[in-house]
């Protein structure tokens, strides 16, 4: 789906007030955030340079929620206080991009990052900030109408790769990749991806699979799971 007109089968419910730690697991289950958000950025395969190869990542069938398989061990001693992320750095795939805040629109759908900026990521600003206990959601486009975008090579990440988030408080949160999985958009496992966690975790999400011209959207989402190092 085009990033400028995301569609969602989800509820119009607005997020509850954020508690001292994280959003409730029920909210993440009720609002399938990025699964319903177009991160393809007005894809046009006729444009030069357009069309990264996210479909190289293997498809994984959705299963019952299982954070044990996707995340590292809990360690609450290293958690960071709340602070807005300012920059995302992923050396393995040459990502160095600023953040923008993402919010829900009036229908309860997560608004994607602007489609006209190929080097910009967004985070769900009412969820945990990177380094806080809980699941921090970071979204980025895989391509735009004219070129590949910030998460064009996200599918290349492997277990053990490092993700760094610079924060407004001057601290840098380092995350270790646990796994990278693709899910069909019509079977996106919201509980598995957005489940609240006692430890600080991160989810990097973009579009993947083949591009369906009739639907104007990619067929899958790629999710990178990581935990605070």
C-alpha positions in Angstrom: 0.0 0.0 0.0 1.2 3.5 -0.6 2.7 5.2 2.3 0.6 8.2 1.8 -2.7 6.3 2.3 -2.2 3.5 4.8 -5.2 1.2 5.3 -5.9 -1.0 8.3 -8.4 -3.6 9.4 -7.8 -2.6 13.0 -9.9 -0.8 15.6 -10.4 2.9 15.9 -9.4 2.7 19.6 -6.8 5.2 20.8 -3.9 4.2 22.9 -4.3 4.2 26.6 -2.3 6.5 28.8 1.3 5.2 29.0 2.2 3.7 32.4 5.6 4.1 34.1 7.1 1.2 32.2 5.4 0.3 28.9 2.1 0.2 27.0 -0.1 -2.8 27.9 0.2 -5.9 25.9 -3.5 -5.7 25.1 -3.0 -2.5 23.1 -0.3 -4.0 21.0 -2.5 -6.9 20.2 -5.5 -4.6 19.4 -3.6 -2.3 17.0 -1.4 -4.1 14.5 0.7 -1.1 13.9 3.2 -1.5 11.0 1.5 -4.6 9.5 -1.2 -2.1 8.5 1.1 0.6 7.4 2.5 1.0 3.9 6.3 1.2 4.0 6.9 0.9 0.3 6.8 4.6 -0.3 4.7 4.9 -3.6 6.7 2.1 -5.2 7.2 2.5 -9.0 9.2 -0.3 -10.6 9.8 1.8 -13.7 11.8 4.3 -11.8 15.6 3.9 -12.0 17.1 2.4 -8.9 13.7 1.5 -7.4 13.0 -1.8 -5.9 15.3 -3.3 -3.3 15.4 -7.0 -2.9 13.7 -7.6 0.5 12.1 -10.8 -0.7 15.5 -12.5 -0.4 14.7 -13.0 3.3 13.0 -16.3 3.9 9.3 -16.3 4.6 8.3 -17.6 8.0 4.8 -18.7 8.8 3.1 -16.9 11.7 3.0 -19.0 14.9 1.8 -18.5 18.4 3.6 -15.8 20.3 7.0 -16.9 21.5 9.4 -14.3 22.7 11.8 -16.9 23.9 12.7 -17.8 20.3 13.1 -14.2 19.2 14.7 -12.3 22.0 17.6 -12.5 24.4 17.5 -12.9 28.2 16.0 -10.3 30.4 18.3 -8.0 32.2 16.6 -5.0 33.9 19.8 -3.6 35.4 20.9 -2.0 32.1 17.6 -0.3 31.2 17.7 3.4 30.3 15.2 6.1 31.3 12.8 7.5 28.7 14.4 9.7 26.1 13.5 10.5 22.5 15.7 8.7 19.9 17.6 11.0 17.6 19.6 8.7 15.2 19.6 5.1 14.1 23.0 3.5 13.1 23.3 0.0 11.8 26.9 -0.5 10.6 26.3 -3.9 8.9 23.9 -2.4 6.4 25.3 1.2 6.3 22.2 2.8 7.9 22.8 6.2 9.5 19.4 8.0 9.7 17.6 10.5 11.8 14.3 9.8 13.6 10.8 11.3 13.3 7.9 10.7 15.7 5.1 8.5 14.5 1.6 8.7 15.8 -1.8 7.1 15.2 -4.3 8.9 13.0 -7.9 9.5 13.9 -8.8 5.9 12.8 -6.2 4.3 15.1 -3.7 3.5 12.3 0.0 4.3 12.6 1.1 7.0 10.3 4.2 6.0 8.3 7.3 8.2 8.0 7.1 10.8 5.1 7.5 9.0 1.8 9.6 11.8 0.2 12.6 11.3 2.5 14.6 8.1 1.7 16.9 8.4 4.7 14.4 8.7 7.6 13.1 6.3 10.2 10.2 6.7 12.6 9.4 5.4 16.1 6.0 5.0 17.7 6.4 7.9 20.1 3.7 6.8 22.6 5.4 3.5 23.1 8.7 2.8 25.0 11.7 4.7 23.8 14.7 2.6 22.7 16.4 1.4 25.9 13.3 1.6 28.1 11.7 -1.7 29.3 9.3 -2.9 26.7 9.0 -3.1 22.9 10.2 -0.1 21.0 8.9 0.0 17.4 11.0 1.5 14.6 9.6 1.7 11.0 11.2 2.7 7.8 10.5 2.6 4.0 12.0 -0.1 1.9 11.8 2.1 -1.2 10.2 5.2 -2.6 8.9 6.1 -6.0 12.3 7.1 -7.2 14.9 5.0 -5.3 15.7 2.5 -2.6 15.1 3.8 0.9 16.6 3.5 4.4 15.5 -0.1 5.1 16.3 -1.5 1.6 19.0 -3.8 3.1 17.2 -4.6 6.3 16.8 -8.2 5.2 20.6 -8.6 5.3 20.8 -8.4 9.1 21.8 -11.5 10.9 21.8 -12.8 14.5 24.5 -11.0 16.4 24.6 -7.8 14.3 24.5 -4.5 16.3 21.9 -1.7 16.1 22.7 1.6 17.8 20.2 4.3 18.8 21.5 7.7 19.8 19.1 9.4 22.2 18.3 13.0 23.2 19.8 12.5 26.6 23.2 11.9 25.1 23.2 8.1 25.7 23.6 5.5 23.0 21.4 2.3 23.3 23.0 -0.7 21.7 20.8 -3.7 20.6 21.8 -7.1 19.4 19.8 -8.7 16.6 18.1 -11.9 17.7 16.4 -12.8 14.4 14.9 -11.4 11.2 11.6 -12.9 10.0 9.0 -12.2 7.3 5.3 -12.5 7.7 2.5 -12.4 5.2 0.6 -9.1 5.8 -2.8 -10.9 6.1 -1.4 -13.2 8.8 0.8 -10.7 10.7 1.3 -12.0 14.2 0.7 -8.9 16.3 1.0 -10.6 19.6 4.4 -12.0 18.7 5.8 -8.8 17.3 4.3 -6.2 19.7 4.0 -8.2 22.9 5.0 -6.2 26.0 8.3 -7.4 27.5 10.0 -6.8 30.9 13.3 -6.2 29.1 14.2 -3.5 26.6 13.7 -4.8 23.1 13.4 -3.3 19.6 11.5 -4.2 16.5 12.6 -2.8 13.1 9.9 -3.2 10.5 9.5 -2.6 6.8 7.8 -4.1 3.7 9.0 -7.3 2.1 8.0 -9.9 -0.4 6.8 -9.3 -3.9 5.1 -6.1 -5.0 1.4 -6.5 -5.8 0.6 -3.8 -8.4 -3.1 -4.5 -8.2 -3.1 -3.9 -4.4 -0.4 -1.2 -4.5 1.5 -2.9 -1.7 4.1 -5.5 -0.9 2.8 -8.8 0.3 4.8 -9.2 3.4 6.4 -7.4 6.3 10.0 -8.0 7.5 10.6 -7.7 11.2 14.0 -7.6 12.9 13.9 -8.6 16.6 16.6 -7.3 18.9 17.4 -6.9 22.6 19.3 -4.3 24.6 23.0 -5.3 24.7 
